[in-house]
Amino acid sequence: MKFQKLTAMLAIIFLSVPAAAAATLEGDEIFGTLNTPGAPFNIFDPAFTSPLPVSATVGAGPEFTVDDGFTRILADFSDDMLEISVEILDDSIIGIADLEYTFDDLDFGPGLQIVGFDVLSNGFPGMPIITTTANGLVISFEEYDVNGLELRSFTGQFIVSEVPLPAALPLFLAGLAGVGFAGRRRNKIAA
């Protein structure tokens, strides 16, 4: 009888673990930094004075925007996608410096982490250098020439996976089952 109760309790524990939700950034507060060599500030900072990351909440429209009259840079997140665009607004600009985008606190949901990033389209010359962490992304574009007014865009998709099960959990469950079986055996011997 006690063994049946133990089995029922373990079944309830396993069944009560919630299923993984769909991976999405919608409604998440994220932090972004856009740096270029020689600029001691975060270009996403509207005042162009602070090196600290700027926060934004993922929703409709671009989360990060820069428009200095010469260039317009947008970073737009949606669900598990990211689109970056750089538009040249002044035809006297002849080159774009190296740009490094850093996005942190990308929380796709409980128990989910970033394991990679797929480039779906790239309108920039050359392939950017992409680095991911469990909840962050860094994309580096090298300097490139500009031929008058133009728009360059880049689109990618996050690869998200469940956080792996802790290695100690199976050992704990095996020990718990062993204690249950030992208690059951002791009760049978006593009876």
C-alpha positions in Angstrom: 0.0 0.0 0.0 2.8 2.4 0.9 4.6 1.5 -2.4 1.5 2.5 -4.3 1.3 5.8 -2.4 5.0 6.5 -3.3 4.4 5.6 -6.9 1.4 7.9 -7.0 3.4 10.8 -5.4 6.2 10.4 -8.0 3.7 10.3 -10.8 2.1 13.5 -9.5 5.5 15.2 -9.2 6.4 14.4 -12.8 3.0 15.3 -14.2 3.0 18.6 -12.4 6.1 19.8 -14.1 4.8 22.4 -16.6 5.4 21.9 -20.3 7.8 24.3 -22.0 6.1 27.4 -23.4 6.8 28.6 -26.9 10.0 30.5 -27.2 9.2 34.2 -27.5 10.7 37.6 -26.5 7.3 39.4 -26.7 6.9 41.6 -23.6 10.4 40.9 -22.4 12.6 43.8 -21.3 15.9 43.6 -23.1 19.1 45.7 -23.1 21.0 46.9 -26.1 24.4 48.5 -26.9 25.7 49.7 -30.2 29.4 50.5 -30.3 31.8 51.7 -32.9 35.6 52.2 -32.6 36.4 55.6 -31.2 32.9 56.3 -29.8 33.0 56.3 -26.0 29.2 56.0 -25.8 26.4 53.7 -26.6 25.0 54.8 -30.0 21.5 53.6 -28.9 21.6 56.2 -26.1 19.5 59.1 -27.4 21.8 61.7 -25.8 25.0 60.0 -27.2 26.6 60.4 -23.8 26.3 57.1 -21.8 28.2 53.9 -22.4 25.6 51.9 -20.5 23.1 49.6 -22.2 19.6 51.1 -23.1 16.5 49.0 -22.1 13.5 48.4 -24.3 10.4 46.2 -24.1 9.9 43.8 -27.0 6.7 44.6 -28.9 5.4 46.0 -32.1 8.0 48.1 -34.0 11.7 48.5 -33.6 13.1 48.3 -30.0 16.2 50.3 -30.7 16.5 53.3 -33.1 19.2 55.7 -34.0 18.5 58.6 -36.4 21.2 61.3 -36.5 20.2 62.8 -39.8 23.0 60.9 -41.6 22.1 57.3 -40.9 19.1 55.5 -39.5 19.8 52.3 -37.6 17.0 50.0 -36.4 17.0 46.8 -34.3 13.7 45.1 -34.3 12.9 41.9 -32.2 9.8 39.8 -32.7 9.1 36.4 -31.1 12.4 34.6 -31.9 13.7 36.9 -34.7 15.9 39.9 -35.0 16.2 42.3 -37.9 18.8 45.0 -38.1 18.8 47.7 -40.8 21.1 50.6 -41.6 19.8 53.2 -43.9 22.1 55.9 -45.3 20.2 59.3 -45.4 23.0 61.5 -46.6 24.7 60.7 -50.0 27.9 62.4 -48.8 28.7 59.5 -46.5 31.2 57.2 -48.1 31.7 54.5 -45.4 30.3 53.0 -42.3 32.6 52.1 -39.4 32.7 48.8 -37.6 29.5 48.2 -35.7 29.1 45.9 -32.7 25.6 45.2 -31.5 25.2 43.7 -28.0 21.9 42.5 -26.7 21.5 41.1 -23.2 18.7 39.7 -20.9 17.0 38.0 -23.8 14.6 35.8 -21.7 12.6 33.4 -24.0 10.8 31.9 -21.0 11.3 29.7 -18.0 13.8 26.9 -18.6 14.9 28.2 -22.1 18.3 29.4 -23.2 19.9 30.6 -26.4 22.1 27.9 -28.0 22.7 29.6 -31.4 21.6 32.1 -34.0 20.8 31.4 -37.7 21.4 34.1 -40.3 18.4 34.1 -42.6 19.4 37.1 -44.8 22.4 39.4 -44.9 22.5 42.5 -47.1 25.8 43.7 -45.6 29.2 42.9 -47.2 30.8 39.9 -45.6 29.4 37.7 -42.9 29.2 39.3 -39.4 30.8 37.7 -36.4 28.1 36.3 -34.1 28.6 35.2 -30.5 25.8 33.9 -28.3 25.5 33.3 -24.6 22.6 31.6 -22.6 20.7 35.0 -22.6 22.7 37.3 -24.9 23.9 38.0 -28.5 26.8 40.0 -30.0 26.8 40.8 -33.7 29.9 42.5 -35.2 29.9 44.0 -38.7 33.1 45.1 -40.3 33.5 48.5 -41.9 32.2 48.8 -45.4 31.9 51.3 -48.3 28.7 53.1 -49.1 27.7 54.1 -52.6 25.2 57.0 -52.1 21.8 56.5 -50.4 21.2 52.9 -49.6 19.6 50.5 -47.1 21.3 47.4 -45.8 19.4 44.8 -43.6 20.2 41.6 -41.7 17.7 39.1 -40.4 18.4 36.2 -38.1 16.5 33.7 -35.9 17.4 32.6 -32.4 17.9 28.9 -31.7 16.5 28.2 -28.3 16.6 25.0 -26.2 15.5 23.9 -22.8 18.0 24.2 -20.0 19.5 20.7 -19.5 18.3 18.6 -16.5 20.7 18.9 -13.6 23.0 15.9 -13.4 22.2 15.3 -9.8 18.4 14.9 -10.3 18.5 11.3 -11.6 20.8 10.4 -8.7 18.4 12.0 -6.3 15.4 10.2 -7.8 17.2 6.8 -7.7 18.1 7.4 -4.0 14.5 8.3 -3.3 13.3 5.1 -5.0 15.9 3.1 -3.1 14.7 4.5 0.3 11.1 3.6 -0.8 12.0 0.1 -1.7 14.1 -0.4 1.5 11.1 0.8 3.6 8.8 -1.5 1.7 11.1 -4.5 2.3 11.4 -3.6 6.0 7.6 -3.5 6.3 7.3 -6.9 4.6 9.9 -8.5 6.9 8.2 -7.0 10.0 4.8 -8.4 9.0 
